[in-house]
Amino acid sequence: MDMIKLCAVTAVIALPAAVSAQAGGFVTRLGSDTTSVERYVRSADKIEGTIVSRAPVTSVTKYTMWVTKDGSISALELAQLQPNGTPAPNANTGMKMTFIGDTVVREMISAAGVASSRHTAVPKGTLAAVGNSLVFYQFVLAQARRAGEVNVIGFGPNNSATKINVHILSADSAEVVNQGFRTGYKTDKDGHVLRSDGSLTTQKFVGTAVKDVDAAAIATAWSLKDAAGQKMGAASTRDTAKAVIGGANLMVDYGRPAMRGREIWGKLVPFDTVWRFGANWAAQFKTDKNLEIGGKAIPAGTYTIWLLPSAKQTMLVVSKLTMSPPPVVPSGQPAPAPRALWGTEYDAAFDVARIPMEKRSFKDTAERFTTSFSTDDLVIQWDNTGYAVKIKAK
């Protein structure tokens, strides 16, 4: 695990009360790997923060939020930098957001020096979004407790505020729901975030509050690792397994998440729930001849495959759904073309077959989820456990 300089866990940011300058921070991990850190300093009317991220390479975001007495954000300045403090390639060199009544003014200066400004009507209390910031989510939870509704807006192309779905669960816990996936937040009695838990999402990030963290030193250390060829890289890589079995040309295209010190079967990959067979885009299976997979007839074609793991009997799920349907658009406008299916878009209505798989144990440990063909088997492995199923061309 990366060495990071941090102190004992505590919460020092108080919203909305004005306080003397105080520092604090958060550390976010994916399994045993630290993926980002955030350090902030809170003074009477503003918060200045630094976010250092390492996925896939090291980047730095610096922000300043101006905070009103009622706990809202009156203005935000944001800069995207390289670890050495210079502007990030192709990024805007200046970004500022100012809230005036029911309008937000967003000003940006491009890398080419071109200035632009947008005036957008937003609901009262709309928050300025800062990606990858747990300080920002502290404002989100405070707004949800205070007003019930939370709207946010960033510097992206959207010309309207977006509503965030926040569920207040108790005096010290809440969750944010995004596309059906829940991120949990643990807070102290004053609403200060102590922990964020994304274990029920596809991202799996877990954040912890710390008294302080040396963001500048971490940015330098991570950038040196990048230069030495030790980049963290993508959280999940993409790979292809191919084989010819009985004259049939077979291919599996799938995502390969890493263990990162986590327990896999029954934990990271829950039992008795259809799993995405990897990560990111849904895994695709192609055959140019009719097959029998585990005794089940599978005609030649292209499919998505999924896994239904279980402590008793794990099943391979073959689905004929391979593309996402285009979204509904206003009458008279052309619909966009369907896109490749994302790995969370499983729909049992399109199942072709559910096929029992044989459990296997391996001497070697697979750090990344691995799919392969062995003689006449389709084999998957993660950690030192996996599953296999027979394939026969008809």
Secondary structure as GFF3:
##gff-version 3
##sequence-region A 1 394
A	DSSP	beta_strand	22	30	.	.	.	ID=ss1
A	DSSP	beta_strand	33	42	.	.	.	ID=ss2
A	DSSP	beta_strand	46	54	.	.	.	ID=ss3
A	DSSP	beta_strand	58	67	.	.	.	ID=ss4
A	DSSP	beta_strand	73	81	.	.	.	ID=ss5
A	DSSP	beta_strand	94	100	.	.	.	ID=ss6
A	DSSP	beta_strand	103	109	.	.	.	ID=ss7
A	DSSP	beta_strand	115	121	.	.	.	ID=ss8
A	DSSP	beta_strand	127	128	.	.	.	ID=ss9
A	DSSP	alpha_helix	134	147	.	.	.	ID=ss10
A	DSSP	beta_strand	150	153	.	.	.	ID=ss11
A	DSSP	beta_strand	162	170	.	.	.	ID=ss12
A	DSSP	beta_strand	173	178	.	.	.	ID=ss13
A	DSSP	beta_strand	181	187	.	.	.	ID=ss14
A	DSSP	beta_strand	193	197	.	.	.	ID=ss15
A	DSSP	beta_strand	206	210	.	.	.	ID=ss16
A	DSSP	alpha_helix	215	227	.	.	.	ID=ss17
A	DSSP	beta_strand	236	245	.	.	.	ID=ss18
A	DSSP	beta_strand	248	257	.	.	.	ID=ss19
A	DSSP	beta_strand	284	287	.	.	.	ID=ss20
A	DSSP	beta_strand	291	293	.	.	.	ID=ss21
A	DSSP	beta_strand	296	298	.	.	.	ID=ss22
A	DSSP	beta_strand	301	308	.	.	.	ID=ss23
A	DSSP	beta_strand	315	319	.	.	.	ID=ss24
A	DSSP	beta_strand	323	324	.	.	.	ID=ss25
A	DSSP	beta_strand	339	340	.	.	.	ID=ss26
A	DSSP	three_ten_helix	348	350	.	.	.	ID=ss27
A	DSSP	beta_strand	351	356	.	.	.	ID=ss28
A	DSSP	beta_strand	358	374	.	.	.	ID=ss29
A	DSSP	beta_strand	377	393	.	.	.	ID=ss30
###
